[in-house]
Structure formats: structure tokens, C-alpha cells
Amino acid sequence: MPEPKYTATFILAIVGSILTILNGLLIAINNTPVIFSSFPVASLEEVMKAEVFWGRIAFGVPGLVEDSRALFWLIFAAAMLVSALLLYKKPRNYHTYSLLITIFSLLCIPIGGGFYIGTILGFVGGVSGMEDRKPFKETFLGRMISGVTLDKKLYTVIAENPTTLRTAALVIIFVGILRGIGNGLYAYNANLVKIGGPTASRILLDGQVMWHSTPVLTALSLVGITVLEWLILSLVIYWIGVKLMGFAFDYDKVARVLAFAYIPVGLQVFAPLMFSNEPALSFTWPFGLYIVSRLWVFVVLVVAIAQMFDFTRWKAFGLVILGGMIYWIIDNMVLIPTLQVPGIVVVLTTESPLFILLSVTAATVIATLFGVFTKK
């Protein structure tokens, strides 16, 4: 068995490569991407006129896997497996084999990436393996996984170690890239589906995902938006915790911890995996993914803030309710409309002042009941 530091890389790469090979063999046998849908349809018109939900998820890139071309991409899946086995045999060359595992995992995307799970496992294992002499939980992606799984020890380490600010910034940038890719690709392809025609048919029935400069620009812009949102939320929580509640913390400490709470927003990268008919195309699916990611952020915030300020989760719950409401109003009434943020967004307008006032009142009452305005 390889050294403990490389065990996670080895296991993740092995499982990822096996899944990818299975996915690739299914594509090679059927000579087409693997597509799962709610029920069989024969035409675009049948999809759009269906009175019930129809959705599909595709594994494989049309045009790159037909006519035995899947066998070419299977070479990379096999190479990922071989690299993992070589890591097992020769752990001294971990940098080289981890890099190869990372590259091969990404090159397996055209054959579905092991139902995408294989690519994710291989990528996580490969990237973590490239970091020098660290247990998996101390690697960049290991810390991200610990963050979303509510590991209290992580937030203690982040809060007490000022050098983790760079890691926090990289987390935000990485999450912004994932969010941007998902938002950009989904919004662009959803608009093409609404226009209809042969392109819409290729997206819905053949599993095609169209690329254009627009999704790329969206991805780049959402990195900047995510950074701004992180700084604003950190400032709001810092102001409440330090100025109102009397805690003695530096702003950068709050920012370091809150960066890891943003990780679930990266779930939006999965938006382009499924396309459907209306209303799921424009609302149910993208909005559902938005809600799930934001609720996950909320839960992580409660755990992280309770650990950082060293008080009960109920008190942290009240702080997150109040701070989150202030942040949400700033984000959705000022930042998003002003910068015209693309993708999956929920925008409040000045036409709903009563709703805003009632929300702030409710958040203040909840925060008061849970002791947020009680001095340390």
C-alpha cells in the first residue's frame, strides 16, 4: 500500500478510472452518448408540448464518441488506471503520477467522465496528490471537502492560522470558476432551447452542450462577483460580531473562515448536466439548484461561525439570519442589478419595499431571541 498521504489519491483514482471505463464501454457498445430521460420522445415538438415534466441527463459528447472514437478516449481512462497502479508501486514519483491522473481524468470527459463522478474523483485525487507531504484533509481539495461536510476542526485551524488567507482566496476563485461555468453554459443553452430549431433538438435529444464566448465571459465575470460577495458577507458578519456583539476579531479572520462556507455555491457547475421542458427549463431546475446550494451555504455558515466565535449554534443561527438578510439585500438590490450579473440569480427590486422591511424585521426579531444582541 502507498504511504498514507497517497492512499486517498490511489483509491480515488482507481474508483474514478473504473467508473470511466464502464461509462466509455457503454458508449462504445451503443455508438452514442449515454442519455437518461424521464420518458422516450421522438421529436423536439413532443418534448416542448408535453404536459408533464421531461428531463434528460447525458454522459458523453456527441460528435466525439461515435464510429469507434470512444475507444480513443478510453485510452485515457486506462492511462488513469495505470497511473494509479504506478503510484501504488512507486510512491516516490507521486508528483508525476498525480499530475498524470489529474490530466487523464479531465481528458475522459468526452466519454462521460465515469458518469462525471469518475472525473471528479480522479481530479480530486490527482490534485491532492500533487501537494507535498500532506494528509488528504490538509490538501486544498481535502479542506474544501471538509468545509462542506461541516468539519468543525477545519474552521478552528483556518481561524487560528493567518497564512490560510491565500488558501481562502483560492477557494473563492475556484468556486467562482465552477459557478461561472455552470451558470454561463446553462443560461446560453437554455436560451437556444427556447429559440427552438435544430440546435434545440441537438441539445435536448442528442445531449449536446453548445459552447460560445458568452459562457466563457460569464464564467470570468462570476469569479469577480463571487469575490465581491465574499468580501461583503465577511464585512457584514464582522460588523455584527465585532461592533455589535463585542468580539475582538480581525476582518481577515472572518474572511478566511467564511470563504469555506461559500464552497456549496460551486454546485451550480452541474446546471448544464440536465435540460428539460418548461417550466423546469427556466425555473424549477436552475432555481432548485440555486436554493439547494444557498441552503447548504447557510448550514455551513452556522457551523463555521459557531466555531469561530465560540458560542452556541442557536446564537450562530441568529447571527446568520440577520447578517444573511442584510447581505442578501445588498447583493440582490445593489450588486447584481448594478453589475448585471448573468446566470441563475434572484433579484429584488425597489417595487417590493414592504417585503424587504418585513424580512429585516423578522430577521432582527429572530436574532434578538437567539441572543445576537447580547454582549460577550
Backbone hydrogen bonds, N-H to C=O, Kabsch-Sander energy under -0.5 kcal/mol:
donor,donor_aa,acceptor,acceptor_aa,energy
6,Y,3,E,-1.8
7,T,3,E,-0.9
7,T,4,P,-0.5
8,A,4,P,-0.6
10,F,6,Y,-2.6
11,I,7,T,-2.7
12,L,8,A,-2.8
13,A,9,T,-2.3
14,I,10,F,-2.3
15,V,11,I,-2.6
16,G,12,L,-2.6
17,S,13,A,-2.6
18,I,14,I,-2.2
19,L,15,V,-2.3
20,T,16,G,-2.1
21,I,17,S,-2.5
22,L,18,I,-2.2
23,N,19,L,-2.5
24,G,20,T,-2.8
25,L,21,I,-2.5
26,L,22,L,-2.0
27,I,23,N,-1.8
28,A,24,G,-2.6
29,I,25,L,-2.6
30,N,26,L,-2.0
31,N,27,I,-1.7
32,T,27,I,-1.0
34,V,59,F,-2.2
35,I,33,P,-0.6
36,F,57,I,-2.6
38,S,55,G,-1.9
47,V,43,S,-1.3
48,M,44,L,-2.5
49,K,45,E,-1.8
50,A,47,V,-1.0
56,R,275,F,-2.2
57,I,36,F,-2.5
58,A,273,L,-0.8
59,F,34,V,-3.2
60,G,58,A,-0.5
61,V,110,P,-2.5
64,L,61,V,-1.9
65,V,61,V,-0.5
69,R,66,E,-1.8
70,A,65,V,-1.1
71,L,68,S,-1.2
72,F,68,S,-0.5
72,F,69,R,-0.7
73,W,69,R,-1.2
74,L,70,A,-1.9
75,I,71,L,-0.8
75,I,72,F,-0.8
76,F,73,W,-0.8
77,A,73,W,-1.1
78,A,74,L,-2.5
79,A,75,I,-2.2
80,M,76,F,-2.1
81,L,77,A,-1.8
82,V,78,A,-2.5
83,S,79,A,-2.5
84,A,80,M,-2.0
85,L,81,L,-2.1
86,L,82,V,-2.5
87,L,83,S,-2.1
88,Y,84,A,-1.6
89,K,85,L,-1.9
90,K,86,L,-3.7
93,N,90,K,-1.7
94,Y,91,P,-1.3
97,Y,93,N,-2.2
98,S,94,Y,-2.7
99,L,95,H,-2.1
100,L,96,T,-2.3
101,I,97,Y,-2.4
102,T,98,S,-2.1
103,I,99,L,-2.4
104,F,100,L,-3.0
105,S,101,I,-2.1
106,L,102,T,-1.4
107,L,103,I,-1.9
108,C,104,F,-0.7
108,C,105,S,-0.6
109,I,106,L,-1.5
111,I,108,C,-1.2
112,G,109,I,-2.3
113,G,108,C,-2.1
114,G,111,I,-0.5
116,Y,112,G,-2.3
117,I,114,G,-0.8
118,G,113,G,-0.6
118,G,114,G,-1.7
119,T,113,G,-2.4
120,I,116,Y,-1.9
121,L,117,I,-2.7
122,G,118,G,-2.6
123,F,119,T,-2.8
124,V,120,I,-2.7
125,G,121,L,-2.6
126,G,122,G,-2.8
127,V,123,F,-2.8
128,S,124,V,-2.2
129,G,125,G,-1.9
130,M,126,G,-0.9
130,M,127,V,-0.7
131,E,128,S,-1.1
134,K,131,E,-0.6
138,E,135,P,-1.8
139,T,136,F,-1.6
143,R,139,T,-2.5
144,M,140,F,-1.6
145,I,141,L,-2.3
146,S,142,G,-2.2
147,G,143,R,-2.2
148,V,144,M,-1.9
149,T,145,I,-1.3
150,L,147,G,-1.1
151,D,146,S,-2.4
152,K,150,L,-0.9
154,L,151,D,-0.7
155,Y,151,D,-1.0
156,T,152,K,-1.5
157,V,153,K,-2.3
158,I,154,L,-2.8
159,A,155,Y,-2.2
160,E,156,T,-1.8
161,N,157,V,-0.9
161,N,158,I,-0.5
164,T,161,N,-1.9
165,L,162,P,-1.4
166,R,163,T,-0.7
168,A,164,T,-2.6
169,A,165,L,-2.4
170,L,166,R,-2.3
171,V,167,T,-2.3
172,I,168,A,-2.1
173,I,169,A,-2.3
174,F,170,L,-2.7
175,V,171,V,-2.8
176,G,172,I,-2.5
177,I,173,I,-2.1
178,L,174,F,-2.3
179,R,175,V,-2.9
180,G,176,G,-2.6
181,I,177,I,-2.6
182,G,178,L,-2.2
183,N,179,R,-2.7
184,G,180,G,-2.9
185,L,181,I,-2.4
186,Y,182,G,-2.1
187,A,183,N,-2.6
188,Y,184,G,-2.1
189,N,185,L,-2.4
190,A,186,Y,-2.9
191,N,187,A,-1.9
192,L,188,Y,-1.5
193,V,189,N,-2.2
194,K,190,A,-2.0
195,I,191,N,-1.6
196,G,192,L,-1.5
201,S,197,G,-1.7
202,R,198,P,-2.2
203,I,199,T,-2.0
204,L,200,A,-2.6
205,L,201,S,-2.6
206,D,201,S,-1.0
206,D,202,R,-0.6
208,Q,202,R,-2.4
216,V,212,H,-1.0
217,L,213,S,-2.5
218,T,214,T,-2.4
219,A,215,P,-2.4
220,L,216,V,-2.2
221,S,217,L,-2.5
222,L,218,T,-2.3
223,V,219,A,-0.9
224,G,220,L,-1.2
225,I,221,S,-2.0
226,T,222,L,-2.2
227,V,223,V,-1.9
228,L,224,G,-2.2
229,E,225,I,-2.7
230,W,226,T,-2.3
231,L,227,V,-2.2
232,I,228,L,-2.4
233,L,229,E,-2.8
234,S,230,W,-2.4
235,L,231,L,-1.9
236,V,232,I,-2.4
237,I,233,L,-2.5
238,Y,234,S,-2.5
239,W,235,L,-2.5
240,I,236,V,-2.2
241,G,237,I,-2.8
242,V,238,Y,-3.0
243,K,238,Y,-0.7
243,K,239,W,-1.3
244,L,239,W,-1.1
244,L,240,I,-0.7
245,M,240,I,-1.9
246,G,242,V,-0.6
247,F,241,G,-2.2
249,F,247,F,-1.0
253,K,250,D,-0.6
254,V,250,D,-1.4
255,A,251,Y,-2.5
256,R,252,D,-2.3
257,V,253,K,-1.8
258,L,254,V,-2.5
259,A,255,A,-1.5
260,F,256,R,-0.7
260,F,257,V,-0.8
261,A,257,V,-0.6
262,Y,258,L,-0.7
262,Y,259,A,-1.0
263,I,260,F,-0.8
265,V,262,Y,-1.9
266,G,263,I,-2.3
267,L,264,P,-2.1
268,Q,265,V,-1.9
269,V,266,G,-1.9
270,F,267,L,-2.2
271,A,268,Q,-1.5
273,L,270,F,-1.8
274,M,271,A,-1.1
275,F,56,R,-1.5
277,N,54,W,-1.8
281,L,277,N,-1.7
283,F,279,P,-2.6
284,T,279,P,-0.9
285,W,280,A,-1.7
287,F,283,F,-2.7
288,G,283,F,-0.5
288,G,284,T,-2.0
289,L,285,W,-2.4
290,Y,286,P,-2.1
291,I,287,F,-2.7
292,V,288,G,-2.6
293,S,289,L,-2.3
294,R,290,Y,-2.2
295,L,291,I,-2.8
296,W,292,V,-2.1
297,V,293,S,-1.9
298,F,294,R,-2.1
299,V,295,L,-2.2
300,V,296,W,-2.5
301,L,297,V,-2.6
302,V,298,F,-2.0
303,V,299,V,-1.9
304,A,300,V,-2.9
305,I,301,L,-3.0
306,A,302,V,-2.2
307,Q,303,V,-1.9
308,M,304,A,-2.4
309,F,305,I,-2.8
310,D,306,A,-0.8
311,F,306,A,-1.3
316,A,312,T,-2.1
317,F,313,R,-2.7
318,G,314,W,-2.0
319,L,315,K,-2.2
320,V,316,A,-2.7
321,I,317,F,-2.3
322,L,318,G,-2.2
323,G,319,L,-3.2
324,G,320,V,-2.7
325,M,321,I,-1.7
326,I,322,L,-2.1
327,Y,323,G,-2.6
328,W,324,G,-2.8
329,I,325,M,-2.1
330,I,326,I,-2.2
331,D,327,Y,-3.0
332,N,328,W,-2.7
333,M,329,I,-2.2
334,V,330,I,-1.6
335,L,330,I,-2.1
336,I,331,D,-3.1
338,T,334,V,-2.0
339,L,335,L,-2.4
340,Q,336,I,-0.9
341,V,336,I,-1.7
345,V,343,G,-0.9
348,L,332,N,-0.6
352,S,349,T,-1.7
356,I,352,S,-1.7
357,L,353,P,-2.8
358,L,354,L,-2.6
359,S,355,F,-2.1
360,V,356,I,-2.5
361,T,357,L,-2.5
362,A,358,L,-2.6
363,A,359,S,-2.5
364,T,360,V,-2.4
365,V,361,T,-2.4
366,I,362,A,-2.5
367,A,363,A,-2.5
368,T,364,T,-2.3
369,L,365,V,-2.5
370,F,366,I,-1.7
371,G,368,T,-1.5
372,V,367,A,-2.8
374,T,371,G,-1.4
375,K,373,F,-0.6
376,K,245,M,-1.8
